[in-house]
Amino acid sequence: MTTLARLDTLNGAKNFNDAVFRKVAPFIGTDVLEVGMGIGIFTERILERARTVVGVDIVPEFLDIAREKFRGRPAVEIHQADMGAGIPPFLSGRTFDTIVCMNVLEHIERDDRAVRDFLTLLAPGGRLVLVVPQYPWLYNTLDSNDGHFRRYREAGLRRLLLDAGFEIVHESRFNLAGILGWFVNGSLLRRRELPTGQLGLYDRLIPWLFRLESWSGPPAGLSLMMVGRRPDGNNGPG
């Protein structure tokens, strides 16, 4: 399965995408930079809360689909750039009240530099909303095939944000049931892709699984969410 086909499959996982977005939605402001917008899976949902979205991705084929999807939508601005290589010229001098970076930071080799750049691009009081894969021990063929440099520990991600100059305003984990599927498929069976049939079945179960998580507060989760705030008046590291 190509990366584009994988994104198309994930785009069809409406229940899962809706459930994840409900977790990040309370932290989204009005002027948003979406790092790693892909084909726009979450962009439409972000626009339900935001006034403007600047979407950035490194893959031209993804952006061709996104541009077609949002053609005639002046609230969406789309650019190609590698956000791991520094702040691109079209963002120089601009600031946002929210940066959304969902399942992207693990693809950036110098994640420390990227997080410092995110601080620079936020207005004072602005928020960085991160969702990343959790647990280095779970890194397997599914991760390597998807171009992940790492999976994160909660303490390590917290330190990454604090060292960049952020205040931590939210931490949570989710998708407890996903740990088993990731371990079996990637660590035991050494698959490079999650089977489409499994993803479809899991998406149908998501409303019940996430509802159970909301009641119990999961002790673990395949995904880690962390929100950092740029302190008022902080110009970032020198």
C-alpha positions in Angstrom: 0.0 0.0 0.0 1.4 3.4 -1.0 1.5 6.3 1.5 -1.2 8.0 -0.5 -3.4 4.9 -0.4 -2.8 4.7 3.4 -4.0 8.3 3.8 -7.1 7.5 1.7 -7.8 4.6 4.0 -7.3 6.8 7.1 -9.5 9.5 5.6 -12.3 6.9 5.5 -11.9 6.2 9.2 -14.5 8.8 10.1 -15.3 7.6 13.6 -11.6 7.5 14.5 -10.8 10.9 13.1 -13.9 12.5 14.7 -12.9 10.9 18.1 -9.3 12.2 17.9 -10.4 15.7 16.8 -12.8 16.0 19.8 -9.7 15.7 22.0 -7.8 18.5 20.3 -10.8 20.8 19.5 -10.9 22.6 22.8 -7.4 23.9 22.3 -7.8 25.3 18.7 -8.0 29.0 18.3 -8.9 31.2 15.3 -5.7 31.5 13.3 -4.1 28.0 12.8 -0.9 26.6 11.3 -1.5 22.9 10.5 1.9 21.2 10.2 1.6 18.1 8.1 -1.8 18.7 6.7 -1.5 15.7 4.3 -4.6 15.5 2.1 -6.6 17.6 4.6 -8.1 14.9 6.8 -8.3 17.2 9.8 -8.4 20.6 8.0 -12.1 20.6 7.4 -12.7 19.8 11.1 -10.3 22.6 12.2 -12.2 25.1 10.0 -15.3 24.4 12.1 -13.6 26.3 14.9 -10.9 28.5 13.2 -11.1 31.5 11.0 -8.1 30.7 8.9 -5.9 27.7 8.4 -2.4 27.7 6.8 -1.7 24.1 5.9 1.9 22.9 5.3 3.2 19.5 4.1 6.3 18.1 2.5 4.7 15.8 -0.1 3.5 17.5 -3.3 1.0 14.7 -4.1 -0.8 15.2 -0.8 -1.1 19.0 -1.4 -2.4 18.5 -4.9 -5.4 16.6 -3.4 -5.7 19.2 -0.6 -5.7 22.1 -3.0 -8.5 20.5 -5.1 -10.5 19.8 -1.9 -10.3 23.4 -0.7 -10.4 25.1 -4.0 -12.4 28.3 -3.6 -12.0 28.3 0.2 -10.0 31.6 0.9 -9.8 30.6 4.6 -7.3 27.8 3.7 -3.8 28.7 2.5 -1.7 25.7 1.4 2.1 25.5 1.0 4.8 22.9 0.4 7.7 23.0 2.9 9.8 20.8 5.2 9.1 22.2 8.7 12.1 20.1 10.0 14.5 22.3 7.9 13.7 25.6 9.6 11.0 28.3 9.2 10.2 28.6 5.5 10.3 32.1 3.9 6.5 32.3 3.5 6.1 32.0 7.3 8.8 34.5 8.2 7.4 37.2 10.5 4.0 35.6 10.8 2.5 34.3 14.0 -0.5 32.1 14.9 -2.6 31.5 18.0 -2.5 27.7 17.4 -0.2 25.2 15.7 -1.7 21.8 15.2 0.9 19.0 14.6 -0.8 15.6 14.7 1.2 12.4 14.0 3.9 14.5 12.3 6.7 15.3 14.9 7.9 11.6 14.8 8.7 12.1 11.1 11.1 15.0 11.8 14.6 14.0 12.6 15.5 17.2 14.5 12.3 17.4 16.5 14.0 19.7 19.0 14.7 22.4 16.3 11.2 22.0 15.0 9.6 22.6 18.4 11.7 25.7 18.9 10.6 27.0 15.5 7.0 26.3 16.5 7.5 28.6 19.6 8.8 31.4 17.3 5.7 31.0 15.1 3.2 31.4 18.0 1.9 34.6 19.3 2.3 35.1 23.1 -0.2 32.8 24.8 -0.5 30.7 21.6 -0.8 26.9 21.9 1.1 24.0 20.2 -1.2 21.0 20.0 0.8 17.8 19.5 -0.3 14.2 19.0 2.5 11.7 18.7 2.9 7.9 18.9 3.8 6.7 22.4 6.2 4.1 23.8 9.7 3.5 22.3 9.4 -0.2 23.1 6.5 -0.5 20.6 8.6 0.8 17.7 8.4 -1.8 14.9 8.0 -2.4 11.2 4.8 -0.3 11.0 6.8 2.7 12.3 9.8 2.3 10.2 7.7 1.8 7.0 5.9 5.0 7.8 9.1 7.0 8.2 9.0 7.4 11.9 12.3 8.3 13.6 10.9 7.5 17.0 8.0 6.9 19.4 7.8 9.1 22.5 7.9 8.7 26.2 5.6 11.2 28.1 8.5 12.5 30.1 10.7 12.9 27.0 8.1 14.9 25.1 7.4 17.1 28.2 11.1 17.9 28.4 11.3 18.6 24.7 8.6 21.3 25.1 9.9 22.7 28.3 13.5 23.0 26.9 12.1 24.9 23.9 10.4 27.4 26.2 6.8 26.2 26.4 4.5 25.8 29.4 2.7 22.5 29.5 -1.1 23.1 29.8 -2.4 19.6 28.9 -1.2 16.0 28.8 -3.3 12.9 28.0 -3.1 9.5 26.3 -5.7 7.7 24.3 -6.3 4.7 22.1 -5.6 1.9 24.6 -7.0 -0.8 22.4 -4.8 0.2 19.6 -1.7 -0.9 21.5 -2.6 -4.6 21.0 -3.2 -4.2 17.2 0.1 -2.3 16.7 2.1 -4.9 18.7 0.6 -7.9 17.0 0.8 -6.6 13.5 4.1 -4.8 13.7 6.2 -6.5 16.5 4.9 -10.1 16.1 3.8 -10.5 12.5 6.3 -7.8 11.2 3.8 -6.3 8.9 4.6 -3.1 7.2 0.9 -2.0 6.9 -2.2 -2.4 9.0 -4.7 -4.6 7.1 -7.5 -2.6 5.7 -10.1 -5.0 7.0 -8.8 -4.5 10.6 -8.9 -0.8 10.2 -12.5 -0.8 9.1 -13.6 -3.0 11.9 -11.7 -0.9 14.4 -13.3 2.2 13.1 -16.7 0.8 13.7 -15.8 0.0 17.3 -14.2 3.3 18.0 -17.3 5.1 19.4 -17.6 2.4 22.1 -13.9 2.1 22.8 -13.3 5.9 23.2 -16.5 6.2 25.3 -15.1 3.6 27.6 -11.8 5.4 27.8 -13.6 8.7 28.7 -15.3 6.9 31.6 -12.2 5.1 32.9 -9.3 7.3 32.0 -7.0 5.0 30.2 -3.8 3.9 32.0 -2.0 3.7 28.7 -2.6 4.7 25.1 -1.1 4.2 21.6 -1.1 8.0 21.2 0.1 10.8 23.4 -1.4 14.3 23.3 0.4 17.3 24.8 -0.4 21.0 24.5 2.2 23.6 25.1 1.6 27.3 25.6 4.0 30.1 24.6 4.3 32.3 27.7 3.1 35.9 27.4 5.9 38.1 26.5 8.3 35.3 25.8 10.3 35.9 22.7 11.7 32.4 22.7 15.2 31.1 23.2 18.0 33.4 22.1 
